[in-house]
Structure formats: structure tokens, C-alpha cells
Amino acid sequence: MRRLFGSVRARATLGATVVVAVALVAAGAAVLLSLRSNLIGQAGTQAERTARSVATELAVGKAYDQLSLDEDDEPVQVVDEDGRLVAASKDLQRISGTGTDAVTPRPRPNATASGDDDGDGDDDGDNHGGDHRGDDDASTLEPGEIDENTTFAGGSATIDGHHADYRFAAVKVDVEGKGELTVHAGAPLSAEQGAVRTAQTALLIGFPLLLGVVAGVTWLVTRRALRPVEGIRGEMSAITASEDLARRVPVPDTHDEIARLARTTNETLAALEASVERQRRFVADASHELRSPVASLRTQLEVALAHPELLDLQGAVEDTVRLQDLAADLLLLARLDAGERPGRARFDLGALAREAAARRTGVTVDAQAVEVAGSRGQLERVLANLLDNARRHARSAVTVSVRRSDGAQGAQAVLTVADDGDGVPEGDRERIFERFVRLDDARSRDDGGAGLGLAIARDVALRHGGTLTVRDAPAGGALFELRLPMAASEGLEKPGAGRS
């Protein structure tokens, strides 16, 4: 069963069919109940009309044998206040639902003159507990008056051998000399029963057909609606098999959720393609960068092995240190690409800048005490990269400043590193933050580094919710500006010397 309704199309079809079925059953039941109620009401009106007609004849003094009881072939009974049947339809053979099942009239001997009983009035076993009004000892009606109220009940009767269900109406009338009489008249319910059966048959035939149409239409519409999804799935399967991330899934010419899904999928593929391409370039550039110091170190070792007197220990140490720094940079970049979150420790960015400047010559510091939250080790690496880059390009001076800035984005810590060198051309101010990028191609690798320092600095700044940009310095060189959110006043712990 789970496999049968495992597809979206099957579940949508089943759900729509069940909802429509419930709605149809409720609507059909309401229609049948309303139809039955209306038809029963019409039968009751007809029965009341007949009962009041007979009551009128009694009120004007007609004798029992002169009453119009057989004109419409409907059952009519006239019962006195003692429950005795005094008049009934001629061909009435059996009746129920009127309070008395007697069909043969037994009027009092002196019924036309007085209401005296002859002593045998209760041997017919009449039932007084029907739905007609109670037989009060004291009548509330005046002689010749017909009660305005009508009591209705359901029952059955057999007339001239034909048995049927009827709606009975009971009307009371006070007749002078006869006391209070009750007229029971019935109207057949055959029309109501026939109409209800016809409606039931139509519903039983029509409901399955309508449900079949609903299921079929839902199945076709759902298949058409999900056709673009199948196209997306097929294209994604082909992309996975071919490993060609340059391909894109088809976008339907609609403005619905499926079109947005296709566009989002293509954006994801584009980001994945860019990431894979970036990774490939990273691996290729890293291999290229590592080849040079490794080859140089191997050459020196081979020469030293053949000619120990020519061993250049200083050069070997420098190549080893450069190789170590490059490996550390590559490891940090790998951790950043993996989504490593910075710590949440609070520390003074101004003190960090003063410590970094003290380890280098020719650096002027103007740093205020500004607290930030994050990884002290990573931000120390950013500051070191910026200072080393500025010293390589400065003619004589490097200036570091740390201050607080309050703006539309809230309180920020602003760290700037400026030099008096040649600056960065405006067209290359974003390119320098790419990995393995060197603007000075004539500069040697030993002097210029691997081109990872600024890329690492920007990545770390972004991970800390900040920015790193470059513009012209007042002295004519380059000014790198690092902006970081200031630490919140509460909710952060302040470690002693925590480093990442």
C-alpha cells in the first residue's frame, strides 16, 4: 500500500478524491434530508386540510354518516373524547399511528342528543397514548369551535387491500351535544418515498462516476504539473552521471514554485561549479607554489650530498621556513573553506595591533582600546598579513590605527594599515584579494610571497562578520581598512589569553 501511494501524483489523486467524496456524501445527505422533509411537510399540509374539512362538517352539525370521509381514498378517523371511534373511512381495514387502531365506528346510542355512555365503551381496546393532544376532562373549546393547533404523526393504513405509509394530522373540534371530537386524517407518503428512492438511485450512480472523473482529472493535471519536476530530476541525474557542472536544468516558463525550484537548482549548480573550479585552481596553484621551494630545497640537499663544502644552510632554512609558512596558509584556507566558525572570545583589538607592531620595525601605531569578539589567533594572522604586505610596498613608513566608529550599521572597530608606497591601481583593488594573485610579476617569489596573505585576511574578516577593503592612503600609498562588529556588552566571556 505504501508503495502504491508512494508518488506525489498518487497521493494528490487520493487526497482530492477523498475530499470530494466526503463533500459529495455530506451534500447528498443534506439534499435527501431536505427533500424528505419538504415532501413530508407537503403530505402533512394535505392531511391537515382534509382533517379540518371534516372538522368543519362536524362543527356545522353534520351526522357521522353524512361526513365526506371517502372522497380522496385517504384514511380518516373521528374519535370522541373517550377515545371511542365514532366515524371512519368506508374501506379502512387497518390503521396505526393515530392513537386508536379501531376501524369500525361504534358511536354512542344517544350520540346525536347527549354524551351519555351505554356502558360498553372500553371493550374495543383503544390506545389513548398516540401523538394527538391529551384528552382533558374539561374542554377548552367552545361548541362549534375548531382547535387552531394541529398534531402530526407518522403511521400506516390499509385501504381496500392496499397498504401504505401515511402522514396523519389530528385536529380537535367541539360539537354541541357530542363533546370534543378529534379528527385524524392521513395523506400518503408514496410520493415522498418514490422521490427519495429516485434521488438515492441518482446519487448512488452519479457519485462513483463523479469521483472517477475527479480522480482522472486530478491524475492528469498532477502529471502535467509535475512534468517539469521530472525534467529537473532527469537533468540532475545526467549531470551527476557526466560530472559536467556547466549544465543546467530546464526552467519552465511559469511563475510557480517549480520554476523557482529550477532557478534555485541552477543557482546551486552555478555555486557548486564555481566552488569546484576554485578548488581545482587552488589545488593547481598550491601544487605550483609548493613545487618551487621543494625543488630548491632538494637541489640544495643534493648539492650538499655531492659537495658538502658547498652546503648553503641559510638558503635551506629560508626555503624550509617559506615552505612551512605556505603549508600553514594552505591549512588555514582549507579550514576556512570547510566553514570553521571563529571563537567568541572578547579581546582588545588595539592591544593586539600594538603587540604586532612592536615585533616589526618602522611601524607607527595609534590604537584605541576597542573590544571585539572572535578568534584572536585568526585576527592576529590578519594583522600580520596586512603589516607584512605594507612593509613590502612601503618606501619608508607604515601606520596602524585602531578606533571606534558609530554608524548606521552600529558600533564597529576600524583598523587601518597604511603605507607610503605606490598604492594599488583602482582596477585591481578586488583582484588582489584573490588567491595566488601577485600584481608585480617581475618580483621574485621569495620577496613577494605566495599571494595568499590578503585572500586569507579577507576570508577571516568575512567569517567575523566584517569587511576588508583597500583605498588610497593620505601619504599616497595603499590603505587597508578592516571593519569588525564591536563585542556585545554582555553574553560573552573574556578569557585570559585564548588563541585559535
N, C-alpha and C positions, 0 to 999 in steps of 0.2 A: 504494500500500500504506500509506504514512504517513497519507494522508487517510482510508483505510478504517478504520484503527485509531487515529484521532486523538482520539476521545472517550474519556472515562473509562470509560463503560459498555462500550465495545468492548474496551478493554484489560483491564478486570476480567474480562469474559467469556472472553477469550482466555487470560488467565493461569490462571483457575480450570480451564478445560478442559484446558490443557496439564498442569497439576499432577495433575489426576485421571487423565488419560491415562497419564502416567508411572507413577503409583501402580498403575493397573489393569494395565499391562503387566508391572510388576515382580511384582504379586500373581499374575497369570495364569501367568507363567513359573514362579514358585515352586510354584503348585498343580500344573502339568503335570509339573515335575520330581519333586515329591513323589509324585504319583500313579504316574508311570512307575517310580520307584524302588521303591515298595511292591509294585506288580504284578510287577516283575522279581524282587523278593525272594520273593514267593509262588511264582512259577514255579521259582525256584532251590530252594526248600524241597521242592516236589513232585518235582523231578528228583533231589534228594538222597535222598528217601525211596525212589524207585524204584531208584536205584543201590545203596543199602545193602540193599534187599531182595534184589537179585540177588547182591550180595557175600555175604550171609548164606547163600544157597543154595550158592554156591561153597565157602564155608568149611565147610559140613557134608558136602561131598564129592559134590554132585550133578554128573552129567556135563553136558557142554556142551549136548547135545541135549535135556536134560530141564529146562533153565532156563526160567523164566517171562519170556520176552522179548517176547511178542506180546499180552499181556493188555490193555494200555491203548492200543494203537496208537501207542506212543511209541518213538522210536529208541533202541536200546540196543546198545552195543558192549562186547565183552570183549577186552582186548589183553593179551598176555603181556609179560614183562619185556624181550623183544627187539623189541617194537613190532609183533608179528605178530597179526593179527585172528584170534581163535580161536572167537568166537561173536558173532552179531549178530541183530537182528530179522529176521523172515522176509521181510517185504515192503519192506525197506530198499533203496532204489535209488541214492541219492546222499546224501552227508553231508559237512559241513565244520565245522571248529571244534573237533574232538575230538583232533586230532593225527594222525589217520590217516583217509584218505578211502576206505579199503577197505570194501566192503560184503559180500564173500563170505568166510566163515571159511576159514582154512587151518591147521587145528591140526597139531601135530607128529604123526608116525606113532605115536610111543610116548608120547603126551601123557598117557595115563592111568597110565603107570608111571614114566616118567623125564622129565627135561628135556633129553635129547639132541637136537641139531638134525640134520636129514637133509641139510643142505647147500644147500637152495633157499629159505632163509628170507628173503632180502632182495630177491627179484625182483619183489615187489609194489609197491615204491616207497613204502613207508610213511614218513610225515613224523613225526619224533620231537620236533619243536620247538614243540608246542602249549602250552596253558596248564596241562597236567597236570604233576604233580610229576616231577622228573628220574628217569631210570632208573639208579639206583645199582647198581653191581655187587654190593654187599653189602646184602642186605635188612635193614631194621631191625625187621621184623615177625616174630613167631613163627608157626609153622604154625597155620592156623585163625584167626589174628588179623586183625581189620579195622581199618584206619587210622582214627583219630578225626578227622583233618583231611579237609576236602573242598575241592576246587578247582573254581571255577566259570568258565565261558567262554560266549561267545555264538557262535552259528553257525546253520546251516540244514540241512534234510534233506528228502529226497523219499521219501515212503512211499506205495506203491501209486498212484503218479502224482500225488500231492498234495504240492506244495512249500510249506514254511512255515519261519518262523524259530523257533529253539528256544533255551532256556537249558539248557546242559549242566552236569552235575555229575559230577566224577570222584572215585571212591573206590577206594583200593587195598586188596587183601586178599591174604594169603599162604595159598596152598593147598598142602597136602602133596603132593609129587610133581609139582606143576605150577609151583612157584615163585610169584613175586609177580605177580599179575594186577591190571589196572586196569579198572574198570567205568565206562563212560561212559553216562549216561542223560540224556535230554532231556525237557523239558516245554515245550509250545507257548507262544509269546508272542502268540498271536492275541487272547486276551482283553485283554492289556495294550495291544496296538496298537489294538484297537477302542475301548477306554475312552479312550485318549489322543486318538484321532481325534474321538470324540464330544465330549470336553471342549474340544478345539481348535475344533470347529464351534460349540459353545455360546458360547465366548469370542469368536470372530470375529463372531458375530451379536449377542451381548449387549453387547460393548464399544461399538460405534458407537451403539447405542440408548441406553446409559447415558450416553455422552458427550453425545449430543443432549439428553437430559433435564437434565444438569448445565449445559450451555450455556444452554438455555432458562430454567431456574430462575434461574441467575446473572444473565441479561439482565433478567428481570422484577424480581428482587429489587433489582438495582442501579438500575434505572429508578425503582422505588418509593423507594429510599433517596435518590436524587439529585433527586427531585421538589421537595423544599424548596429545594435549591440553585437550581433553575430559577426557582422563585418569587422567591428573593432577587435573582437576576440580572434577571428581568423588572422587578421593582420598582425596582432601581437604574437600569435603563435608562429607566424612566418618570420617575424623579427627575431624571436628567440632562437628559432632554428638556424637562421642565417647569420645571427650576431651582427647584423647591419643596423646600427643605431641611427643611421641617417634616414631611414624610412619612417613614415608617419602613418597613423591610422586615418581612415576616411572620416571627414566631418560632415554629418548630414546637414542639408540645407533647411534647418529648422531652428527654433529658438527655445527648445525644451531642455530637459535635464540630460538627455542623451547627447545632444550637441555640446553641452557644457562638459560632459564627461569626456567626449572625444577631444575637445580643446585642452582640457586638463591633462589628458593622457599624452597628447603631443608635447605639451609644456614639460611634462615629466621626462619624456623621451629626449627632448632637447637638453634639459638639465643633465640627464644621465650621459648623453653623448658628450656634452662639454666636460663633465667630470671625468669620464673615461679618457677623453682626449688630453685633458690636463694631467691626468695620472700618467698617461703614456709619455707626454713631454717631460714630466717630472722625472720619470724613470730614466728616459734617454739622457736628459741633461745631467741628472745625478751620476749616471754612469760615465758621461763625458768628463764631468768635473772630477770624479774620483780617479779617472784613468791617469790624469796628469801628475798628481802628487805620488800616486802609487808607482807609476813608471819612473819618476825621478828618484824616488827612494830606492827602488830596485836597482836602478843604474848605479847609484852611489854605492850600494852594498856589493854589487858585482865587481865594480872597480876596486873597492876596498878588499874584496876577497882575492882579486888577482894582484893588486898592488897595495898592500897595507899602508905604505908610506903616503899614498895619495888619498886616504880617507878624509872626507870633509864632514866632520862631526857636526859642525854648526848648521850646514845645509841639511843634513839628515834630520836633525832635531827640528828645524823650521818646517820641513816637509811633513814630519810626523805631527807637529802641532797644528799645521794647516789641515791635515787630514782628520785630526781629532775634532777640530772646530767644525769642519764640514759635516762630519758624521753627526755631531751634536745638533747642528742646524737641521739636517735631514730628519733626525729623530723627532725634534720639536715640531717640524712641519707635519710629519706623519700623525703625531698626537693631536695637533690642531685639526687636521682633516678628518680625524676619527670622531670629532665632536667633543673633545675633552673640555669639561666645564672648569672655569677658573675657580679658585677658592673664594671664600667670603670673609677673609681676614681683613681687618682695618689697619692701615698704617699711614704714616706721614709721607706724602709724595715729595714734599720739599726736602725732608731729611734724606730721602733716597737719592734725590738729584745732587745734594751736596756730597754724599758719600761717593757717588760715581764720578763727580768732577774732581774730587780730591785725588783719585787714582790716576788722573791724566794731567799733563802739563798744558798750559796755555788756555785753560778753560775758566771763564768768569761766570760766577753763579750769583743770581738774585732770586732766592727762593723763599716764599712764604710757607707757613705751616698749613698745609691743606690735606685733610684726611680723605682717602679713597678706600674702596673695598675691592678685593680681588686677590690675584696671585702675586705676591711680592716678587717671587723669582722671575715670573714672566715679564712683569713690568720693568724689573731691573735689566732684563735682557733687551727690552725695547729701548731703554735709555742708553744702554751701552752701544747698541747698533747705531742709534742716531748720533751719539758723540763720535764714534769711530768714523762714521760716514762724513760728518762735518770736519773732522781733523784732516781727513784725506784731501778735502777740497778747499780748505781754508788757506788763505795766504799767511795770516798771522794770528787771528783771534777767533775764538768760539765762545758764544754767550749762551748761557742756560738761564731760563727764568721759570718760576712757578708762581701762579697767582690764582685767585678765586674769581669766577665770573658768574654773575646772576643775570639770566636772560629768560627768554620765552620757554626754553627747554629746562628751566630750573637751575639750581646751583651746580656749577661744573668746575672741575680742576683743570686748568690750562697750563700745559708745559710746552715751552718753545725752545728749540735749539737752532741758533743762527750762526752763520759763518760769513766771512768776507771774501768768499771765492767768486767763481764765475756764475753761480746760480744754476738753476735748471730751466731749460727752454720751456715755454708755455705748452708746446705741443707734446712734450714728454713728461708732464707732471703726473700723469696717471700711469704711464708706461713704466716708470721707474719702480713702481710697487709690484710689478710682475716678477715672477721667479726667474732667476738666472739671467736677468737683464742688466747689461752694462752699457752705459751711454758712451763711454770712452773706449772704443775698440782698440786704440793704439796702446792703452795702458796694459801692462803685464798682469797676468792673473795673480801673481804674488802680491802686487801692490793694490789691485782693485778688488780682491776678494772673489767670492763665487756668485755674487749677485742675489743673495738670499736675505741679507740683513733687513732691507726695507720691506720686503714681502712678509717676513716674519713679524716685523713691527706692526704693520697694518692688520695682519690677521689677529694678533694679540689684542690690538685696540678694539677691533670689532667684537671679539669674544667678551670683552669687558664692557660692551655697550657704548663704546666711544668712537671717535674718528681720528684719522691721521691724514693731514693734508700738507701741501707744500706751496709756498708763495715766495715772492721776492723779499729779501731781508732789507732793513734800513741801510745797512752798510753795503748793499749791492750784491750780496751772495744769496744763498738759499735759506729760508726759514721754515723749519718743520714744526707744525703745531699739533700737539696731542691733546684732545679733549676727552675727559673721563667724567662720569657722574660722581658727585661727591658722596661719601658714605652717609647713610642714614644716621640720624641721631640716636636711634635705639634699634634693638633687634640683632645687633652684630657683636661678636666677641672680639676683643682686642688681644691677640696673642703677643707673646714677648718677642720672638724673632722667627716667626713662622715663614718658611720659604717653600715654594713649589718645586 
